[in-house]
Amino acid sequence: MSDCVTISEKKEFIQWFLNRCELQRREAAWLLNYLSSDDEVLGRTHFVDCLRHLPKTMIVSARCVSMTPFQYSKRKRVTSDVETAFYDIRSCSNDDLYITLHFEDKTSCPEYAAIAILEVNPMERQDLVQDSLFGLFAEVILDQAVRDYRKKDLYRRIDEALANGDEQQFLQLTEQWLKIIEKQ
């Protein structure tokens, strides 16, 4: 992942966050302060919105939201103990750490956007591409299903017009049928 956000910008953001938000777990503030004091670790720390499929993640929540107070996971091992997270982060400082923060008005916060938008989870990029492809595929299938339904319905209505002897309705519907056939 490229370093779009500088270490000093990350430090400023952490201090801004800690000054603005009271955390549900006070120890998490201590851990964030540790991160901002170690440039090597902070260089490998990324603030993202989506933590799916990432090997080393951390969730920190402010008191103003009802989310998980603190959670640290590494390769599917999950803990809510801040001290365990600290020891792992300190002893494995070469691993990238992905953090998501939960606080009030996060989505409209320019300070958070400046940090998190630039650092997108690399797996999330793949998910976005895959979701787009699935969306297009679903759209094609849905369009085909709608066309098939309209053709069957039109065919049924033509049969009804014939059965009822309604020549005007029959001519109108067969004209629509011919337009459909021409488009194929």
Secondary structure, DSSP 8 states (H G I E B T S, - for coil): ----S-HHHHHHHHHHHHHH--BSSHHHHHHHHHHHH-HHHHHTEEE-S--TT-SEEEEEEBTTS-S-SEEEEETTEEE--HHHHHHHHHHTTTS-EEEEEE-TTGGG-HHHHHHHTTS--HHHHHHHHHHHHHHHHHHHHHHHHHHHHHHHHHHHHHHHHHHHT-HHHHHHHHHHHHHHHHH-
